[in-house]
Amino acid sequence: MPREPASARREAGPAILPTLTRRKHHGNHSSLGLRRIDTSDETRRIEAQMQTNPRLNIRQVTWANPVGADLRAAQQAELDSRFGSTDHEPGPPPSEADTAVFVVAYEKCSGQPLGCGGLRMLDENTAEIKRLYVVPYARGSGVASSILAALEAQAHSHGFTVIAAEAGSAQSDGRSFYESAGFAPVPNFGPYIGINESYCYSKRLDSHSASHTAMA
């Protein structure tokens, strides 16, 4: 199927994503204005919401977690091969300083890590999905949808009302995934403005978003 002109794509979809500006930060999440989860009961509730797939154990980990780092490295190697270049990510890559949440999905029966994903704060209302990845042999089994559901639950708990995402021209599978999960095409935002190879999406969150995503 021929790709639609970039100008038409940038105009498609509801304009629900606000103009995004990155806040200055100093290497910690409190400077990003995130709403901390203070009670153990609330923490347990959010952790329970992340477990939408009985075959998986989805855990929130630090950015420096070695399993998460290995999964991100595997994703980058795959994307380098797809794009034929190591320079395929517009703007600064996500980091510990601007990543509000990062999760790893493990297979319960084996304990093997199957995928990961994170949320980068764009403004007080909007988080961007970054480094959503599933190992090749586990694709098509619902792992990506479960990770997305966990990220949506975390985003909702932090008070975000919109989640955004971007997929490149060599990521037709990623674009199809976001569209099937209820994301709408939006004008390119932030570092993706003017990048014809970037496809941007967003989705409004509500209290039922995670459960709906998990059933996709």
Z-matrix of the N, CA and C atoms (Angstrom, degrees):
N
C 1 1.474
C 2 1.526 1 108.60
N 3 1.352 2 119.16 1 128.58
C 4 1.458 3 120.38 2 -179.82
C 5 1.515 4 110.77 3 -65.67
N 6 1.307 5 115.08 4 146.17
C 7 1.460 6 120.44 5 179.47
C 8 1.511 7 109.67 6 -79.31
N 9 1.352 8 115.95 7 137.62
C 10 1.452 9 119.69 8 -178.45
C 11 1.517 10 109.87 9 -70.96
N 12 1.349 11 117.96 10 155.79
C 13 1.454 12 120.00 11 179.40
C 14 1.521 13 110.73 12 -58.19
N 15 1.341 14 115.70 13 146.86
C 16 1.462 15 119.74 14 -178.68
C 17 1.513 16 111.65 15 -61.05
N 18 1.345 17 117.08 16 -36.39
C 19 1.460 18 119.21 17 -178.78
C 20 1.509 19 111.64 18 -63.17
N 21 1.343 20 116.17 19 -39.81
C 22 1.463 21 119.33 20 178.45
C 23 1.508 22 110.65 21 -68.18
N 24 1.331 23 116.98 22 -39.03
C 25 1.452 24 120.34 23 -178.99
C 26 1.522 25 110.94 24 -65.05
N 27 1.319 26 117.79 25 -39.53
C 28 1.454 27 120.15 26 -178.22
C 29 1.514 28 111.83 27 -66.77
N 30 1.339 29 117.44 28 -22.38
C 31 1.451 30 120.23 29 -179.34
C 32 1.514 31 112.58 30 -93.70
N 33 1.339 32 117.64 31 -4.91
C 34 1.458 33 120.40 32 -174.36
C 35 1.509 34 111.14 33 -78.72
N 36 1.345 35 115.42 34 154.20
C 37 1.452 36 121.32 35 170.51
C 38 1.507 37 112.63 36 84.75
N 39 1.339 38 116.26 37 161.38
C 40 1.453 39 120.91 38 179.50
C 41 1.512 40 111.02 39 -68.61
N 42 1.308 41 115.81 40 143.30
C 43 1.461 42 120.41 41 -178.43
C 44 1.523 43 109.08 42 -85.08
N 45 1.340 44 116.83 43 69.92
C 46 1.455 45 119.57 44 -177.39
C 47 1.511 46 112.37 45 -99.65
N 48 1.332 47 117.48 46 -6.22
C 49 1.454 48 119.55 47 179.78
C 50 1.518 49 108.87 48 -92.85
N 51 1.334 50 117.63 49 123.77
C 52 1.458 51 119.38 50 -179.68
C 53 1.518 52 111.06 51 -72.21
N 54 1.330 53 115.41 52 167.71
C 55 1.453 54 119.62 53 172.06
C 56 1.515 55 108.10 54 -62.85
N 57 1.321 56 116.45 55 126.67
C 58 1.454 57 120.67 56 -170.94
C 59 1.512 58 110.46 57 -104.32
N 60 1.294 59 115.55 58 128.60
C 61 1.451 60 121.23 59 174.60
C 62 1.507 61 108.15 60 -129.54
N 63 1.302 62 116.23 61 135.99
C 64 1.457 63 119.98 62 -179.07
C 65 1.524 64 109.77 63 -80.80
N 66 1.326 65 115.62 64 133.58
C 67 1.445 66 119.98 65 174.31
C 68 1.527 67 109.53 66 -78.56
N 69 1.302 68 116.18 67 147.92
C 70 1.451 69 119.21 68 173.64
C 71 1.517 70 108.21 69 -71.08
N 72 1.324 71 115.62 70 143.03
C 73 1.453 72 119.32 71 179.28
C 74 1.515 73 109.48 72 -139.41
N 75 1.327 74 114.80 73 169.04
C 76 1.458 75 120.24 74 -175.86
C 77 1.513 76 110.92 75 -128.95
N 78 1.348 77 115.98 76 36.56
C 79 1.440 78 119.18 77 171.51
C 80 1.502 79 115.60 78 87.44
N 81 1.336 80 119.18 79 13.74
C 82 1.455 81 118.91 80 175.42
C 83 1.508 82 109.88 81 -141.71
N 84 1.325 83 116.02 82 159.42
C 85 1.451 84 120.56 83 -174.28
C 86 1.514 85 112.26 84 -74.22
N 87 1.341 86 117.89 85 -27.93
C 88 1.451 87 118.39 86 -179.20
C 89 1.515 88 110.91 87 -63.55
N 90 1.336 89 117.94 88 -32.64
C 91 1.455 90 120.36 89 178.56
C 92 1.509 91 111.91 90 -70.32
N 93 1.341 92 117.67 91 -15.68
C 94 1.452 93 120.71 92 176.55
C 95 1.517 94 111.80 93 -84.49
N 96 1.315 95 117.59 94 -3.05
C 97 1.452 96 120.29 95 177.99
C 98 1.504 97 114.02 96 78.23
N 99 1.338 98 118.22 97 21.87
C 100 1.458 99 120.35 98 -179.11
C 101 1.513 100 110.03 99 -72.15
N 102 1.328 101 115.39 100 145.69
C 103 1.451 102 121.09 101 178.39
C 104 1.521 103 108.05 102 -85.35
N 105 1.301 104 117.35 103 113.46
C 106 1.452 105 121.28 104 -177.15
C 107 1.526 106 111.07 105 -72.00
N 108 1.328 107 116.44 106 144.38
C 109 1.457 108 122.23 107 173.69
C 110 1.522 109 106.62 108 -90.81
N 111 1.336 110 117.52 109 110.99
C 112 1.450 111 121.00 110 -168.09
C 113 1.523 112 114.12 111 -93.85
N 114 1.315 113 119.02 112 -27.95
C 115 1.453 114 120.14 113 -172.74
C 116 1.516 115 110.85 114 -102.47
N 117 1.337 116 114.85 115 147.65
C 118 1.457 117 119.02 116 179.13
C 119 1.519 118 111.01 117 -65.95
N 120 1.335 119 117.93 118 -33.80
C 121 1.463 120 120.66 119 178.05
C 122 1.520 121 110.89 120 -62.12
N 123 1.326 122 116.83 121 -42.76
C 124 1.457 123 120.74 122 179.05
C 125 1.522 124 110.44 123 -66.23
N 126 1.317 125 116.49 124 -40.16
C 127 1.461 126 120.16 125 178.25
C 128 1.517 127 111.04 126 -61.07
N 129 1.334 128 116.35 127 -45.02
C 130 1.463 129 119.89 128 179.23
C 131 1.524 130 111.16 129 -64.01
N 132 1.325 131 116.58 130 -36.72
C 133 1.467 132 119.65 131 179.78
C 134 1.525 133 110.55 132 -63.87
N 135 1.321 134 116.69 133 -44.09
C 136 1.465 135 120.07 134 -179.56
C 137 1.521 136 110.62 135 -67.34
N 138 1.340 137 116.76 136 -40.76
C 139 1.460 138 119.59 137 177.59
C 140 1.520 139 111.08 138 -60.74
N 141 1.335 140 116.58 139 -38.53
C 142 1.465 141 119.98 140 178.28
C 143 1.519 142 110.91 141 -66.01
N 144 1.339 143 116.97 142 -38.33
C 145 1.464 144 120.26 143 179.51
C 146 1.524 145 111.48 144 -64.50
N 147 1.321 146 117.33 145 -27.26
C 148 1.463 147 120.14 146 -178.96
C 149 1.524 148 112.06 147 -74.73
N 150 1.325 149 117.49 148 -18.78
C 151 1.470 150 120.42 149 -175.85
C 152 1.526 151 109.77 150 -91.68
N 153 1.320 152 116.40 151 77.75
C 154 1.465 153 121.35 152 -176.18
C 155 1.520 154 112.96 153 -98.11
N 156 1.322 155 117.41 154 -5.21
C 157 1.460 156 121.71 155 -177.98
C 158 1.529 157 108.06 156 -126.21
N 159 1.335 158 118.55 157 117.90
C 160 1.468 159 120.18 158 -176.12
C 161 1.524 160 113.83 159 -63.61
N 162 1.325 161 117.89 160 -15.89
C 163 1.470 162 120.68 161 179.26
C 164 1.518 163 112.86 162 -87.14
N 165 1.343 164 116.10 163 -8.30
C 166 1.458 165 119.75 164 -172.58
C 167 1.522 166 112.11 165 -121.00
N 168 1.307 167 114.20 166 154.05
C 169 1.454 168 122.21 167 168.26
C 170 1.520 169 106.20 168 -121.77
N 171 1.333 170 116.74 169 110.72
C 172 1.460 171 121.16 170 -177.27
C 173 1.520 172 108.15 171 -101.03
N 174 1.316 173 116.30 172 121.55
C 175 1.455 174 122.02 173 -175.05
C 176 1.520 175 110.61 174 -119.06
N 177 1.318 176 115.77 175 139.47
C 178 1.450 177 119.74 176 170.34
C 179 1.519 178 108.15 177 -80.32
N 180 1.326 179 116.21 178 131.20
C 181 1.462 180 121.78 179 -178.56
C 182 1.519 181 109.06 180 -130.86
N 183 1.318 182 116.04 181 168.58
C 184 1.457 183 119.97 182 175.20
C 185 1.528 184 109.93 183 -76.90
N 186 1.306 185 115.80 184 160.49
C 187 1.465 186 120.69 185 177.05
C 188 1.528 187 110.91 186 -60.17
N 189 1.324 188 116.54 187 -33.49
C 190 1.465 189 120.77 188 -177.53
C 191 1.520 190 113.20 189 -81.03
N 192 1.321 191 118.78 190 -4.73
C 193 1.456 192 121.75 191 -179.70
C 194 1.529 193 109.82 192 -52.09
N 195 1.341 194 118.89 193 127.67
C 196 1.471 195 120.08 194 -174.49
C 197 1.524 196 114.09 195 -64.42
N 198 1.333 197 117.80 196 -31.50
C 199 1.466 198 119.28 197 177.78
C 200 1.520 199 109.82 198 -67.20
N 201 1.328 200 116.39 199 -45.94
C 202 1.457 201 119.82 200 176.67
C 203 1.515 202 111.99 201 -60.63
N 204 1.331 203 116.76 202 -40.64
C 205 1.466 204 120.46 203 179.35
C 206 1.524 205 111.13 204 -63.38
N 207 1.324 206 117.10 205 -39.84
C 208 1.468 207 120.21 206 178.40
C 209 1.529 208 111.18 207 -65.19
N 210 1.331 209 117.07 208 -40.23
C 211 1.465 210 120.14 209 178.66
C 212 1.523 211 110.83 210 -65.53
N 213 1.321 212 117.31 211 -42.00
C 214 1.467 213 119.68 212 177.90
C 215 1.525 214 110.82 213 -63.34
N 216 1.323 215 116.86 214 -38.79
C 217 1.468 216 119.94 215 178.57
C 218 1.523 217 110.95 216 -64.81
N 219 1.329 218 116.83 217 -38.77
C 220 1.467 219 120.04 218 178.02
C 221 1.521 220 110.68 219 -65.17
N 222 1.329 221 116.63 220 -39.80
C 223 1.460 222 119.83 221 177.69
C 224 1.527 223 110.99 222 -62.81
N 225 1.325 224 116.39 223 -45.42
C 226 1.458 225 119.27 224 -178.98
C 227 1.518 226 111.77 225 -62.96
N 228 1.328 227 117.48 226 -38.66
C 229 1.464 228 120.26 227 178.06
C 230 1.526 229 110.56 228 -63.31
N 231 1.327 230 116.88 229 -40.18
C 232 1.463 231 119.86 230 178.69
C 233 1.521 232 111.08 231 -66.25
N 234 1.345 233 116.63 232 -42.95
C 235 1.462 234 119.46 233 -179.92
C 236 1.524 235 111.54 234 -68.08
N 237 1.320 236 117.43 235 -36.64
C 238 1.469 237 119.80 236 175.60
C 239 1.526 238 110.18 237 -57.40
N 240 1.328 239 116.19 238 -40.43
C 241 1.463 240 120.59 239 179.88
C 242 1.521 241 111.01 240 -69.77
N 243 1.328 242 117.09 241 -41.70
C 244 1.469 243 120.33 242 -179.15
C 245 1.518 244 111.85 243 -63.60
N 246 1.340 245 115.60 244 -45.84
C 247 1.456 246 120.23 245 -175.87
C 248 1.524 247 112.42 246 -84.73
N 249 1.325 248 117.46 247 -14.17
C 250 1.454 249 120.47 248 -177.46
C 251 1.505 250 113.31 249 69.38
N 252 1.334 251 116.35 250 25.87
C 253 1.460 252 121.43 251 -177.19
C 254 1.519 253 108.55 252 -163.09
N 255 1.329 254 116.06 253 155.63
C 256 1.461 255 119.88 254 173.30
C 257 1.523 256 111.44 255 -93.01
N 258 1.332 257 116.47 256 -5.13
C 259 1.466 258 121.48 257 -177.75
C 260 1.524 259 109.06 258 -108.02
N 261 1.336 260 116.62 259 76.16
C 262 1.462 261 119.85 260 -175.24
C 263 1.523 262 112.92 261 -130.51
N 264 1.325 263 117.71 262 10.16
C 265 1.467 264 120.31 263 -179.55
C 266 1.519 265 109.83 264 -115.67
N 267 1.344 266 118.20 265 109.66
C 268 1.462 267 119.80 266 178.30
C 269 1.527 268 110.88 267 -64.30
N 270 1.306 269 116.23 268 141.20
C 271 1.453 270 120.35 269 175.92
C 272 1.518 271 112.90 270 75.61
N 273 1.323 272 115.81 271 -178.97
C 274 1.468 273 119.85 272 -178.24
C 275 1.522 274 111.25 273 -71.54
N 276 1.325 275 117.90 274 142.98
C 277 1.461 276 119.68 275 176.72
C 278 1.523 277 110.21 276 -70.80
N 279 1.327 278 117.51 277 158.46
C 280 1.464 279 119.20 278 177.00
C 281 1.522 280 110.46 279 -64.62
N 282 1.319 281 115.56 280 156.18
C 283 1.458 282 120.94 281 -177.95
C 284 1.521 283 109.28 282 -146.22
N 285 1.314 284 115.81 283 175.11
C 286 1.462 285 120.33 284 176.86
C 287 1.519 286 110.95 285 -59.20
N 288 1.344 287 116.73 286 -34.21
C 289 1.456 288 120.91 287 -175.28
C 290 1.520 289 113.30 288 -67.06
N 291 1.344 290 117.54 289 -33.68
C 292 1.462 291 118.34 290 -175.34
C 293 1.523 292 113.58 291 -115.64
N 294 1.333 293 118.09 292 6.84
C 295 1.459 294 120.86 293 178.06
C 296 1.523 295 109.13 294 -95.16
N 297 1.332 296 116.00 295 113.73
C 298 1.461 297 121.08 296 -176.81
C 299 1.515 298 111.84 297 -74.30
N 300 1.323 299 116.84 298 -38.28
C 301 1.465 300 122.49 299 -175.19
C 302 1.524 301 108.29 300 -143.63
N 303 1.327 302 116.76 301 139.99
C 304 1.458 303 120.85 302 171.32
C 305 1.519 304 107.93 303 -139.08
N 306 1.335 305 116.40 304 134.25
C 307 1.465 306 120.65 305 -177.28
C 308 1.524 307 110.22 306 -128.45
N 309 1.327 308 114.73 307 154.05
C 310 1.464 309 122.60 308 173.93
C 311 1.517 310 107.98 309 -126.05
N 312 1.333 311 116.50 310 135.33
C 313 1.464 312 122.37 311 177.69
C 314 1.520 313 109.08 312 -100.79
N 315 1.336 314 115.75 313 126.00
C 316 1.463 315 122.25 314 178.65
C 317 1.532 316 109.85 315 -112.71
N 318 1.306 317 116.57 316 143.13
C 319 1.455 318 120.80 317 171.53
C 320 1.528 319 108.34 318 -74.15
N 321 1.337 320 116.67 319 125.70
C 322 1.461 321 119.59 320 -175.24
C 323 1.525 322 112.81 321 -62.71
N 324 1.322 323 117.11 322 -42.85
C 325 1.461 324 119.35 323 -172.57
C 326 1.521 325 112.91 324 -70.34
N 327 1.325 326 117.11 325 -29.72
C 328 1.467 327 119.98 326 -176.66
C 329 1.518 328 113.91 327 -112.51
N 330 1.333 329 116.45 328 -19.85
C 331 1.455 330 120.17 329 -174.83
C 332 1.508 331 114.24 330 77.78
N 333 1.342 332 116.82 331 5.64
C 334 1.462 333 120.57 332 -178.07
C 335 1.527 334 110.80 333 -77.07
N 336 1.338 335 118.12 334 137.67
C 337 1.463 336 120.52 335 174.51
C 338 1.523 337 110.41 336 -72.90
N 339 1.327 338 115.80 337 131.12
C 340 1.467 339 120.82 338 -176.71
C 341 1.521 340 113.55 339 -112.20
N 342 1.314 341 118.20 340 -16.31
C 343 1.454 342 118.79 341 -178.11
C 344 1.511 343 111.70 342 179.63
N 345 1.329 344 114.96 343 177.60
C 346 1.461 345 120.44 344 -176.90
C 347 1.522 346 109.55 345 -156.17
N 348 1.319 347 115.28 346 173.13
C 349 1.451 348 120.96 347 175.38
C 350 1.514 349 110.28 348 -178.22
N 351 1.331 350 116.43 349 156.26
C 352 1.455 351 120.45 350 -178.60
C 353 1.511 352 112.60 351 -142.16
N 354 1.325 353 114.67 352 170.63
C 355 1.458 354 122.92 353 177.06
C 356 1.519 355 108.83 354 -122.69
N 357 1.332 356 115.96 355 125.78
C 358 1.458 357 120.88 356 173.91
C 359 1.520 358 108.06 357 -108.97
N 360 1.320 359 116.30 358 128.91
C 361 1.457 360 120.52 359 -178.99
C 362 1.524 361 110.50 360 -74.01
N 363 1.350 362 115.01 361 129.41
C 364 1.462 363 120.57 362 176.06
C 365 1.523 364 111.49 363 -101.31
N 366 1.322 365 116.88 364 -42.88
C 367 1.457 366 122.31 365 171.34
C 368 1.521 367 106.96 366 -153.16
N 369 1.313 368 117.97 367 -174.31
C 370 1.469 369 119.91 368 -173.14
C 371 1.521 370 112.65 369 -65.50
N 372 1.319 371 118.55 370 -17.53
C 373 1.460 372 121.65 371 -178.90
C 374 1.521 373 113.91 372 -108.79
N 375 1.309 374 117.75 373 -14.33
C 376 1.463 375 121.05 374 -167.94
C 377 1.523 376 112.31 375 -127.16
N 378 1.327 377 115.44 376 132.62
C 379 1.466 378 121.94 377 173.39
C 380 1.523 379 108.47 378 -121.13
N 381 1.320 380 116.20 379 145.44
C 382 1.463 381 121.77 380 179.36
C 383 1.526 382 110.07 381 -107.39
N 384 1.309 383 116.78 382 133.84
C 385 1.459 384 121.36 383 175.68
C 386 1.528 385 109.17 384 -74.45
N 387 1.315 386 115.60 385 128.70
C 388 1.458 387 121.16 386 178.66
C 389 1.523 388 109.71 387 -134.12
N 390 1.311 389 114.86 388 148.83
C 391 1.467 390 124.03 389 174.91
C 392 1.531 391 112.89 390 56.48
N 393 1.336 392 115.93 391 37.01
C 394 1.466 393 119.83 392 173.05
C 395 1.526 394 107.71 393 -75.70
N 396 1.320 395 116.11 394 118.02
C 397 1.461 396 120.76 395 -171.25
C 398 1.517 397 110.09 396 -148.97
N 399 1.345 398 115.35 397 141.66
C 400 1.460 399 122.53 398 174.30
C 401 1.524 400 107.43 399 -129.86
N 402 1.324 401 117.36 400 136.17
C 403 1.462 402 120.29 401 179.02
C 404 1.531 403 108.96 402 -61.15
N 405 1.326 404 118.27 403 145.90
C 406 1.469 405 120.89 404 -171.52
C 407 1.523 406 114.95 405 -53.51
N 408 1.332 407 118.58 406 -41.80
C 409 1.468 408 119.11 407 -174.12
C 410 1.521 409 113.21 408 -72.77
N 411 1.356 410 117.70 409 -12.56
C 412 1.466 411 120.76 410 -179.83
C 413 1.522 412 112.81 411 -102.45
N 414 1.319 413 117.59 412 2.90
C 415 1.465 414 119.78 413 -177.87
C 416 1.522 415 111.01 414 -72.12
N 417 1.328 416 114.94 415 147.91
C 418 1.456 417 120.67 416 -179.45
C 419 1.512 418 113.83 417 82.56
N 420 1.339 419 117.37 418 7.79
C 421 1.468 420 120.78 419 -177.58
C 422 1.519 421 113.09 420 -112.42
N 423 1.328 422 117.18 421 10.48
C 424 1.454 423 120.92 422 177.64
C 425 1.513 424 115.17 423 92.66
N 426 1.326 425 117.85 424 2.71
C 427 1.460 426 120.05 425 -178.59
C 428 1.530 427 110.91 426 -65.92
N 429 1.323 428 117.47 427 -45.36
C 430 1.466 429 120.43 428 -178.85
C 431 1.521 430 111.14 429 -61.63
N 432 1.339 431 117.12 430 -42.71
C 433 1.464 432 120.25 431 178.67
C 434 1.520 433 111.07 432 -63.06
N 435 1.330 434 117.09 433 -37.00
C 436 1.463 435 120.49 434 179.63
C 437 1.525 436 111.07 435 -69.09
N 438 1.327 437 117.28 436 -40.15
C 439 1.460 438 120.09 437 176.56
C 440 1.520 439 109.90 438 -64.12
N 441 1.327 440 117.02 439 -43.96
C 442 1.456 441 120.24 440 178.76
C 443 1.520 442 110.86 441 -60.69
N 444 1.331 443 117.71 442 -42.56
C 445 1.462 444 120.95 443 178.38
C 446 1.522 445 110.90 444 -60.76
N 447 1.332 446 116.82 445 -40.61
C 448 1.462 447 120.34 446 178.16
C 449 1.525 448 110.99 447 -64.20
N 450 1.329 449 117.04 448 -41.17
C 451 1.459 450 120.56 449 178.92
C 452 1.522 451 110.96 450 -66.91
N 453 1.332 452 117.20 451 -37.83
C 454 1.458 453 119.61 452 177.46
C 455 1.524 454 110.87 453 -65.31
N 456 1.324 455 117.84 454 -39.76
C 457 1.464 456 120.98 455 177.25
C 458 1.525 457 110.46 456 -62.43
N 459 1.323 458 116.57 457 -42.34
C 460 1.458 459 120.30 458 178.16
C 461 1.527 460 111.03 459 -66.00
N 462 1.328 461 116.82 460 -43.31
C 463 1.463 462 120.03 461 179.42
C 464 1.521 463 110.73 462 -60.43
N 465 1.329 464 116.53 463 -44.38
C 466 1.462 465 120.68 464 179.44
C 467 1.521 466 110.55 465 -62.04
N 468 1.332 467 117.41 466 -40.28
C 469 1.465 468 120.65 467 -178.74
C 470 1.522 469 111.83 468 -66.19
N 471 1.336 470 117.53 469 -28.37
C 472 1.456 471 121.80 470 178.74
C 473 1.527 472 112.36 471 -86.40
N 474 1.313 473 117.67 472 0.18
C 475 1.450 474 120.69 473 177.17
C 476 1.507 475 115.54 474 88.63
N 477 1.327 476 118.54 475 8.25
C 478 1.462 477 120.21 476 175.75
C 479 1.525 478 109.47 477 -72.26
N 480 1.310 479 116.83 478 144.66
C 481 1.462 480 121.49 479 179.12
C 482 1.520 481 112.91 480 -111.81
N 483 1.321 482 117.23 481 -12.16
C 484 1.466 483 122.00 482 179.88
C 485 1.525 484 108.27 483 -137.62
N 486 1.326 485 115.94 484 138.18
C 487 1.459 486 119.48 485 169.04
C 488 1.523 487 107.92 486 -117.57
N 489 1.321 488 115.18 487 140.32
C 490 1.460 489 122.13 488 -178.29
C 491 1.521 490 109.15 489 -117.37
N 492 1.320 491 115.44 490 161.89
C 493 1.461 492 120.73 491 179.34
C 494 1.519 493 108.94 492 -153.58
N 495 1.335 494 115.17 493 158.82
C 496 1.464 495 121.68 494 176.19
C 497 1.511 496 108.61 495 -138.82
N 498 1.318 497 115.80 496 141.61
C 499 1.463 498 121.60 497 174.31
C 500 1.522 499 107.90 498 -136.35
N 501 1.304 500 115.99 499 143.79
C 502 1.450 501 120.53 500 -176.07
C 503 1.513 502 113.28 501 -87.79
N 504 1.319 503 114.99 502 174.71
C 505 1.463 504 121.25 503 -176.29
C 506 1.519 505 112.57 504 -63.41
N 507 1.329 506 118.13 505 -24.00
C 508 1.465 507 121.42 506 179.31
C 509 1.521 508 112.34 507 -93.89
N 510 1.328 509 116.52 508 11.84
C 511 1.462 510 121.20 509 -177.25
C 512 1.528 511 110.92 510 -120.24
N 513 1.317 512 116.33 511 58.02
C 514 1.466 513 119.61 512 179.60
C 515 1.521 514 111.30 513 -62.17
N 516 1.335 515 117.39 514 -32.28
C 517 1.458 516 120.04 515 177.51
C 518 1.524 517 111.05 516 -66.05
N 519 1.330 518 116.98 517 -39.52
C 520 1.456 519 120.85 518 177.67
C 521 1.511 520 112.18 519 -65.88
N 522 1.331 521 116.85 520 -40.48
C 523 1.460 522 119.67 521 179.24
C 524 1.522 523 110.46 522 -65.03
N 525 1.321 524 116.98 523 -43.04
C 526 1.467 525 120.35 524 178.52
C 527 1.523 526 110.90 525 -63.20
N 528 1.329 527 116.50 526 -38.00
C 529 1.461 528 120.31 527 179.90
C 530 1.520 529 110.93 528 -62.58
N 531 1.327 530 117.59 529 -49.16
C 532 1.460 531 119.81 530 -179.17
C 533 1.523 532 111.37 531 -62.81
N 534 1.316 533 117.08 532 -41.68
C 535 1.463 534 119.68 533 -179.88
C 536 1.523 535 111.15 534 -63.63
N 537 1.335 536 117.51 535 -39.66
C 538 1.463 537 120.31 536 179.78
C 539 1.526 538 111.74 537 -71.44
N 540 1.340 539 117.08 538 -20.67
C 541 1.463 540 121.41 539 179.89
C 542 1.520 541 112.58 540 -91.00
N 543 1.329 542 117.37 541 8.63
C 544 1.457 543 120.62 542 174.78
C 545 1.508 544 115.69 543 94.31
N 546 1.332 545 117.79 544 10.70
C 547 1.458 546 120.58 545 175.89
C 548 1.525 547 109.47 546 -81.07
N 549 1.329 548 116.02 547 144.93
C 550 1.463 549 121.63 548 178.16
C 551 1.527 550 109.95 549 -109.96
N 552 1.336 551 117.70 550 142.82
C 553 1.466 552 119.31 551 174.62
C 554 1.525 553 110.80 552 -61.56
N 555 1.309 554 116.73 553 139.41
C 556 1.464 555 122.18 554 178.44
C 557 1.524 556 108.69 555 -135.51
N 558 1.333 557 117.04 556 162.95
C 559 1.466 558 118.77 557 174.94
C 560 1.526 559 110.71 558 -57.30
N 561 1.317 560 115.32 559 144.78
C 562 1.459 561 119.15 560 178.70
C 563 1.525 562 110.44 561 -57.96
N 564 1.332 563 115.61 562 138.99
C 565 1.458 564 120.78 563 -175.39
C 566 1.528 565 110.11 564 -123.72
N 567 1.330 566 114.77 565 163.16
C 568 1.461 567 120.83 566 173.90
C 569 1.516 568 112.85 567 52.03
N 570 1.330 569 118.14 568 -129.55
C 571 1.465 570 121.13 569 -176.17
C 572 1.519 571 113.59 570 -70.13
N 573 1.339 572 117.58 571 -9.49
C 574 1.466 573 120.87 572 -177.94
C 575 1.528 574 112.66 573 -90.30
N 576 1.330 575 117.44 574 -5.96
C 577 1.462 576 120.25 575 179.10
C 578 1.530 577 109.18 576 -61.23
N 579 1.316 578 115.94 577 128.38
C 580 1.456 579 121.07 578 179.28
C 581 1.516 580 114.55 579 81.97
N 582 1.335 581 117.50 580 0.71
C 583 1.467 582 121.21 581 179.22
C 584 1.522 583 108.55 582 -97.32
N 585 1.327 584 117.10 583 102.62
C 586 1.463 585 120.71 584 -176.01
C 587 1.524 586 113.04 585 -66.71
N 588 1.331 587 117.09 586 -20.78
C 589 1.465 588 120.02 587 -179.70
C 590 1.525 589 112.63 588 -82.24
N 591 1.340 590 117.57 589 -5.09
C 592 1.463 591 121.68 590 -179.22
C 593 1.521 592 110.78 591 -99.96
N 594 1.316 593 115.85 592 136.17
C 595 1.462 594 123.72 593 173.81
C 596 1.526 595 107.17 594 -115.22
N 597 1.323 596 117.27 595 121.96
C 598 1.459 597 121.17 596 -176.22
C 599 1.523 598 111.28 597 -109.47
N 600 1.332 599 114.91 598 148.25
C 601 1.460 600 122.71 599 -176.23
C 602 1.522 601 109.54 600 -140.36
N 603 1.334 602 115.47 601 160.46
C 604 1.457 603 119.61 602 170.51
C 605 1.518 604 110.00 603 -151.35
N 606 1.315 605 114.33 604 163.40
C 607 1.465 606 121.63 605 -177.80
C 608 1.518 607 108.48 606 -149.79
N 609 1.319 608 116.40 607 133.06
C 610 1.460 609 120.50 608 174.46
C 611 1.520 610 109.54 609 -77.85
N 612 1.314 611 115.50 610 142.50
C 613 1.454 612 121.01 611 179.50
C 614 1.516 613 110.91 612 -100.60
N 615 1.322 614 115.32 613 145.12
C 616 1.456 615 120.96 614 167.83
C 617 1.517 616 107.38 615 -140.35
N 618 1.318 617 117.20 616 -177.70
C 619 1.464 618 120.72 617 -173.97
C 620 1.512 619 112.73 618 -66.37
N 621 1.351 620 117.87 619 -14.89
C 622 1.458 621 120.66 620 -177.69
C 623 1.526 622 112.61 621 -105.25
N 624 1.325 623 117.78 622 2.34
C 625 1.461 624 120.10 623 -173.11
C 626 1.516 625 112.57 624 -58.86
N 627 1.331 626 116.91 625 -45.47
C 628 1.462 627 119.63 626 -175.40
C 629 1.512 628 111.54 627 -63.40
N 630 1.327 629 117.09 628 -44.06
C 631 1.461 630 119.04 629 -178.03
C 632 1.514 631 111.13 630 -67.49
N 633 1.327 632 117.12 631 -36.42
C 634 1.459 633 119.70 632 178.71
C 635 1.526 634 110.47 633 -66.60
N 636 1.335 635 116.87 634 -41.26
C 637 1.453 636 120.04 635 179.25
C 638 1.517 637 110.75 636 -63.95
N 639 1.313 638 116.70 637 -40.66
C 640 1.461 639 120.27 638 -176.88
C 641 1.515 640 112.17 639 -62.99
N 642 1.317 641 117.18 640 -26.41
C 643 1.456 642 120.38 641 -179.26
C 644 1.513 643 112.54 642 -87.92
N 645 1.344 644 117.79 643 -5.28
C 646 1.466 645 121.06 644 -177.19
C 647 1.518 646 110.72 645 -69.10
